[in-house]
Amino acid sequence: MSRQEQIYDLLVLGAGPSGLTAAIYAARARLSVLVIEQMLSGGQIATTEKVENYPGFPEGIDGLELGQRLEEQARNFGAEMVLATVEKVNLSGAIKEVKTTEGSFRGRTLLIATGTRARPLGVPGEEELKGRGVSYCVTCDGSFFRDKSVMVVGGGDSALEEALVLTKFAARIYIVHRRNELRAVRILQERIQNNPKIEVIYNTVVQRINGRERVQGVTLHDVEMNRTWDVAVDGVFLYVGLIPNTDFLNGDLARNEQGYLITGEAMETSIAGVFAAGDIREKGLRQVVTAVADGAIAAISAVKYVDEHS
Ligand code: NAP
């Protein structure tokens, strides 16, 4: 039987830590599982140089490697994987349908684990200079800025962590943050304070990214002093938060104001047989450790649902 003809017990959308953990647990419980991923196993961590707060890896672990290991573990238990982009879902019937660029797939249960993506800053120059000095991924583009000056925008864990990775390449790194206090965890704040290549510019927002063919600089505005000035940089890395990847969903599922899916403790959504796990959920802490926990819980809920409905 082809994959399109089969009705899987569980379809997992997204091969990040939550989706792959769900696949491990569900396949181990002997559900038939298909994981649909559009890019790389690991999700956001696949572009993280080192995950250093996932328990059990005292030296840290390369994000790409962790993603590959999770995939291998899921496959070992019999989960199948397909590389495809989800276009639409139909959640109205007892069998859930997922339309993708590689055809349609069907499942008795569905887990949405599509995570988040970088939020655009929305300033002039950003869209025009994307890929020409404006980036959302240090792991992908950092090495293009060897011995150059770059700016990182944002004050969260991502901004600081990626600024530290940039110190391997760039000569000078400015972190621009809109408030007078960073949001990131203390250890990252200590590391940037102790790094002579990094300067933090507080109380300041980006007004415009400047450049014709490539980024040449940024116009900044100090919101305290009401002062505007230009800084010459070759690259701008934007880490101003995340938005949930829910474009393929219609309005069927309950969400909060920011668009994150609302679930109960068993990871159930507002539609029976449809679960959500990981960063896509409304939750207090978005980390690998909470994503894998969500995935395990969602898988066990799916097992229970399949048992009760067969
Ligand atoms: P975040 O925590 O939401 O931080 C976004 C940063 O961008 C904040 O400092 C915010 O400022 C700033 N910002 C938002 N909108 C802005 C705007 N329009 N103009 C200027 N600045 C703006 O996002 P994140 O750093 O990507 O982290 C997302 C989640 O992943 C967090 O839960 C984080 O803990 C987690 N994460 C964890 C690790 C780790 O554990 N190693 C690494 C990376 C990410 P304000 O502070 O003023 O709101």
Boltz pocket constraint, residues with backbone or C-beta under 6 A from the ligand:
constraints:
  - pocket:
      binder: B
      contacts: [[A, 50], [A, 52], [A, 53], [A, 121], [A, 153], [A, 154], [A, 155], [A, 156], [A, 157], [A, 158], [A, 159], [A, 161], [A, 176], [A, 177], [A, 178], [A, 179], [A, 181], [A, 182], [A, 183], [A, 204], [A, 205], [A, 239], [A, 240], [A, 241], [A, 242], [A, 284], [A, 285], [A, 286], [A, 287]]
      max_distance: 6.0
